Amino acid sequence: MEANRKKRAYSCCGIGDCQVRYILSILAFWSLLNLYMLRVNLSIALVDMVQTPKQATKGELCPNPKNSTQAEGGGQFNWSAAMQGHLLSAFFYGYLFTPLLAGAMASVYGALWVLGLGVLSAGIFTLLAPIAAQYGGPWALFAVRVGVGMVSGMGFPSVHALIGKWYPVSERSFQTTLIYNGVQAGTIAILVSSGFFIKSKFLGGWPASFYVSGLSSCIWFVFWAALVYESPDHHPWIGEEELETITVGEVGPKKSGKVPFREIAKSVPFYALCYTHFANNFVSYIQFTYVPTYFKQVLHLDIIVNGALSALPHLAFMLFSSPSAYLVDRMRSAEVLPINTLRKVANSMAFFVPALCLAAVPFIGCHAWPIIVLFTCSMGFNGLKLSGFEVTHIDMSPEFAGILMAGTNTVANLGGMGGPSFAGSILEAYTSDMSWKIIFVTTALVYVSGGIVFIVFGSADLQPWGISPGTTQVYNASPTPETIKKEESPEKKSE
């Protein structure tokens, strides 16, 4: 059997030993890239879809060098601003509750097919979006977007569950960061490509954003179904050396045990993680939604330049997050600091530095490049969250990481819905100068509060309820206090 494993592992790649967990890394990265392309594409496509009326600027902060009052966007549909708002929020109505369902399904039935079918379904819904808009009207498109949100909710809990099974502790921060950078890659891909689609009328212009992202999801599913397995011991190509590296000893049950909902509901670190995740999403979605708006309405940047510069902070996120995650893993392996301290230091940098950057933005005036640098540094340093609170779910419980992510992601989605709504209401109620100050100072305070809560109440230690009673060995888990006592008992030492 051992020789057969090694032979299959070699023939899988054709060169040396094939580390099959890295195949999972690539395809999981692609899955999140797809999910964020599917999430973002409507906000970009609407620019070309709808007829945008000329609107007066309320208390303009910076003078427009072009002094242009021409309306942008002579699209196909005459949908009101309110309807556009409904369409943009439709995804989140669908997304609100399915992460909890996905976490439970991943624990009971396995995360492989929950994620696979979720991404595939989201892709199919997205391919139907142009047809729904053109032949069914805005409410048909609304229904499609709710469907995309519902099945997209299967993504993050399933990915977290697979990470808990597939990666040793020495790689956990780096691999989580690599995979979750798919979020930024998908956002960059849509921001950069959307201008080309609209200007060249490729596949009809705005429909291309739906067709390309939907088709990418369907192609991804073919590779996912063929190459990825639920756990390392199920993979036919894995070598014995890699299997031992991942599992380190006797392998636990094929499926997770009974989920300790009561214990989780009484866990203070879990609630701290919920609030930290909420604070992050509240600010992140304001940045994502309103940085392009700030560039356009305040700095009056050209639409093509706007798209490129809006993608720059997401690129910085990727460039900051990967090296920092590698460093955290190395420090953990070398036992430089306890994992709890490492997570809190990384998360503090991810929250406090961006808070300073965002608070400074509205006081810079009309100097474009310093503002662009602040936005870029804000999102770049926020990339350290992947070595902070984002991976703490797995530290607390590798076995139930999917459930924990489902819970915190559901709470965080309220922040994702509330942040842009808050910013929109402030922009409508106050002059441009005052409104942006309120928005960015508030986001800074929310970031600070999230960082403090994680420091004081968060924990990256394996929780007492983090493994089910029947589990002999949880993938990549640190030993529990009970296990340590048992190992040090006289009876155990005499064996």
N, C-alpha and C positions, 0 to 999 in steps of 0.2 A: 504493500500500500504506500509506504514512504517513497519507494523508488518511482512508483506511478505518479505520485503527487509532484515529485521533482521534475519528472519528464514532462508532465503536462504544463508545469509552470514555465519550463524553458521554451516549449513549443508555442506557448501563448504569445510571446513577444519575438521569439527568434533570436534574441541576443541576451545572454546572461539570464539571471533569475528575474522573473517577472513579479513585481510587487503589485498584486492585484488591487490592493487598497487604493493605489494611486489612480487606477481606472475609475473607481468610485469617486475620487476627488474631482476628476475632470468632469464626469457626467453630472455630479451633484452641483458643481459650479455652473454648468450649462443649464441645469434645471432652474436655478434661481435667476440666471440671466434671462431665460424665457419668461419666468413669472413676472419679472419687473418690466420687461418689454411689453407684456400683455397688460400690466397695470398702468403703464405710463402712456401707451400709444394714443389713447383718446385725447388726453390733455394736449398733445402735440397736434393731432389730426384736426381738432376743432378749429385751429387757426385757419385752416384751408376749407373746412366744411361749412362754416356759418358766415353769414353776412354780418360784419361788425359795424355798427353805427358809430358815427363820430361822437365822441364824448368830451365834454369840457374837463380840463384838469383842475382839480380842487386845490387851490393853494400850492401851485407848482413850486417845488423846492429848488430845482436847478433849471436855468434857462435852456431852452431847446436851441442848439446852434443852427438847426435847419429851419426853425420856426414853422414847422409843418403842422397843418391841421387836417391833412388828408387821412381819411379812414383807411385802415389796413384790413384786408380780408374781404374779398367779394365772393363769398362761398356759395355753395349750392342751396343751403338751407337757411330759411329765415326763422331761426329759433331765438326766443327771448333769452336775456341774460339769466333769468330765473330758471328756464328750462336747461340751459347749459350747466348751471349749478347742480340741478338734479342729476343730470347725466354724469357729471364728474364725481358725484357722491354715491352713485348707484353701486359701484364696485364695493364700497365699504359697507353698504347695507347687506350685501351678500357675504362679505368677509367676516362680519362681526362674530358669528357664533360657530362657524365650522372649524376653527382651530381646536376647540375643545373636543368636538366630535372626532377630528383627525387624530388627536393625541390618544384618545381612547381606542380608536380603531387600530392605530399603529402598535399599541401595546398588546392588543388581543390578537389581531390578524397578521401583524408584521407591517413594517413601514415601507417595504419595497413597492408593493402594488398600490398602497394608499397614495404614495407620492407619484408613482408612474401614471396611474389612471387620473389623478388630479391634474397633472400638467397636460396630459393628452386631452382631457375634457375641456380645459381652459383654452387650449389651442383650437379645438373644434368650434367652441362658442365664438372665439375671436374671428375665425374665418367667416362666420355667419353675420358678423357685425355690419359690414357694408351693405349686405342684402337687406338686413333689418332696417337700416337707416333709410335706404332708398325706396323701399317698397312698403315698409310698415310704419315709418315715421319715428319721431323721437321716443315714444313710449315703447315701441318694439326694441329700439336700441337700448333703452333703459333696462328692459327685461334681460336682454343679452348680457349687459354689463353686470347685472346682479348675479347672473349665472357664472360669469367669469370670476367674480369675487368669491362666490360660494366654493367653487372647486379649487381656487387658488389658496384658500385657507388650509388645504391639505399639505401645503408645502413645508413651512418651517418646522412644525412639530415632527414631521416624518424625517426630515433631514437631520434634526437633532437626535432622533432615536437611532438613526443609522450611524451617526458619528460616535455615539456612546458605545456601539458594538464593534466598530471597525478600527479604531485608532488607539494606540497605547498612550499613556499619560505624557510620554516624552514628546509626542507629536500633536497633542490635542489642540493647543492654542493655534499653532501654525496651520494645521489642516482645517480647523473651523474658520480661520481667517481666509484661507485660500478659497474655500467653498462659498463663504458669504460675500466675498468680493464679486460674485456673480451678480449681486444686487446692483453694485455700482457699474459693472460692465454692461448690464442690460440698460441701465439709465443712460450711460454714455452712448451706447449704440443707437438708441432711439433719438437722443438729442442731436447727435451728429448727422444721422442719416435722414432725419425728417425733412430738413431743408432741401436735400437733394431730391427726395421723393416729390415734394410739393413743387419745386421749381422745374424739374424735368418732366413732370406728369407721368413718371414711371408707374405703370399699372394703374393709371388714372389719377395719380397724385395722392390725395389723402387715403384712399383705400389701401395703398401699398403698406402703410404702417400696420394695418391689420393682417394683410395677406402674408407679409414676410415674417412677422412674429408668430402668427398662427402656424405657418408651415414649419418654422424652426422647431416648434414644440412637437409637432407630429413626427418629424425626422428624429428628434431626440429620443422619443419613446421607443423607436426601433432599436437603437443602441442600448438603451436602458434595459429593455426586456431581455436582450441577448447577452449582456455582459455583466450585469450586477446581480448579486445574490443577497439574501436577507442577512446572513451572518457569515463570518469567516469559515466556520466549519462546514458550511453548505457549499462553498465554492469549489468546483471541480478542478480549477487550475492552480489553486494556492499551494505553495510549497510548505513543507513542514516547518522550515525555519521561520517563515513569515507568520505562519499560524501560531507558533510558540511566542513570537514577538508580540502578537496582538493579544492573545488570550492569557498567556503566562500561567499555565497550570490547567487544572480541570475546568472544562467549559460548563457554564451555567445552563439553565433550561433554554429550549429553543424559543420559547415565547416568555414574555415577562409574566410575573406572578400577579396576584390580585393587587390592584392599585390601592395604596393606602390613602384614600381621599380624606378620611377623618384626620389623620396625622398631618397631612399637607395643609388642611384647612386651619390647623392650630399652629402652623410653623411661622414664626416671626421672620426668619430669613426669606421665606417664600413671599410674604407680603412686601418686604423691602425690595425684592427683585421685581415684583409687580409694579411698584411705584417708580423704580429706576427705569424700567422699560417704558412706562407711560411717559415719564419726563423726556426721555430720549425721543420718542415718536412725536410728541407734541412739538418739540423744536425742529426735528428733522423734516417733518412735513411742511412746516412753515418755510423752512429754508428751500426745500425742494419746489414748493409751489410759487413762492414769492421772490426768490432771487432773480429769475428771469423777468418778473414784473418790475422789480426794482431797477434792473438794468435798462428796461425799456422806458418806464414812466418817469424815473428820477434822473438816470444818467443819459437817457435818450440814445442808447447804443443801436447801431444797425442790427437788423433782425438776424443776419448771418453771423455777425460777430457775437451777438447775444447768445445764439445757440452754442457756439464754440466756447465762449467764456462760461456759460452755465454748466458745461460739461467739465470744466477745469477743476472745480472743487471735488467732483466725484473721482477724477483721476488722482488727485492728491490723497483722497481717502485710501485708494488702493495702494499707493506708493508708501504711505505711512504705516498702514495696518500690517502688511506682510513682514517687514523686517522687525517690527516691534513684537509681533507674535512669535517669531523665531527666537528673539532674545528672551522672551518670557519662558518659552519652553526650555531653553538652555539653562536659564537660571533655576528653573524648577528641577531639572535633572541634576544640576550641581548642588542643589539644596542650599543655594545662597540665601533665600528667604522662604518662609512658609508660603504655601500656595494661596492662603487667605490674604496675606499681605501683598503678594504679587498682583492678585486680581484687583485689590482695592487701589493700589498705586496706579495701575494701568487705567482703571475706570476714572480715577480722579483727574488724570491728565486728559482723558476723553471728554470730561464734562467741564472742568474748571477753565482750561485754556480756551475752548470755544466760547464759553460764557464771556470772557474778557474781550474776545474778538468781536462778538456780536454786539456787545454793549457799546463798543467804540464806533461801530459803523455809522450811525446817524449823526455823529458829532464830527465826522471828517469833512463834511461839506460836499462839494461837487467834484472832488478829486478822484477820478475813476480808478486809477491804478492802485492807490492805497486801499480803496474799498474792495477791489477784486482780490488783493493779497489777503485782506482780513477774512473774506468769505472762504478763500482757498485754505488758509491756515485753520479756520474753524472746522471745516469738514475733514481736513487732513488729520488733525489731532483727534477728532471724533472716531477715526478709524481704530484707535486703541480700545474702543469699547468691545471689540471682538475678542480681545484678550482680557476684558473686564467682565461686565455683567452678562454678556451674550453667551459665554461658554460656562458660566457658573451653574447653569441648569444641569450640565453634565457632571460637574464636580460634585454637586449636591446629591445627585442620583443618576448614574449612568443608565440604570435599568428603566427609570421612569422619566428620563430627560424629555421625551416627547410630550408627556402629560404636563410637565412643568412649563415647557415652552408654550404649549397650547393655552395654559392658564394666563401666563404673563402676556402673551401675544394678544389675547382677547382684551385684557385691560388696556394694553398699549394701543390697540386699535381705536379706543375711545379718544386717546390723545391724537391719533392720526386724523380722526374726524373733527375733533374740537379745535386743533391748532389752526388750520386754514380758515375755519369758520370764525374764530376769534379775530384773526388778522383781517379778514374781509369786513367784519363789523366795525373794527377800529378805523380802517381806511375810509369807510363810508361816513363815520361820525365826526372825524376830526380833519383838520387841514393836513396837507402832505407832510409838512415839517414835524408837527406834533404827533401824527399817527405813526410814522416810522420810528420815532423815539420810543413811543409806548410799546410798539411791537417788539423791537429788538431788546429793550431793557427788560421787558417781561420774559422773553425767551431766555435771556441770560439768568434771570432769577430762577426760572424753572430748572435750568441746567444745574445751577448751584444746589438747589434743594434736592435734586435727584442724586447728585454726588455725595452730599452729606448723609442722606438716608442710607445709601449703600455702605458708606464707611461705618456708620454707627450700628446699623441693624443687619446688614448683609453678611453672608457667610459662604465661603467656597469649600468648606469642609463637607465630607460625606456625612449626610444626615442619618440619624438612627433608623429612620423609616426608608432610607435610600435603597435598600435591597429587600426583596421578599424573603420570608423565612425559609422557603424551600430551596433557595439559591445557594449552591456550593461555591460558586465563583462568579462574580459579576465582571463583565468585560471591563478591563482597564481601571477597575475601582481600587482606591486605596483601602487598606484594611480598616474595619470598624474598631472602635475601642473594645467591643466584646471579643472580636477575633484576636486582637493583640493579647488580651488577658488569657484567652484560651491557649494561644501559642506559647505563652510564658509560664503556663501552669506546670507544676512538677510532673503530672502525669504525662503531659505532652513532651516534656524534655526527656523523659525516661524512655520514650519510644525509639 
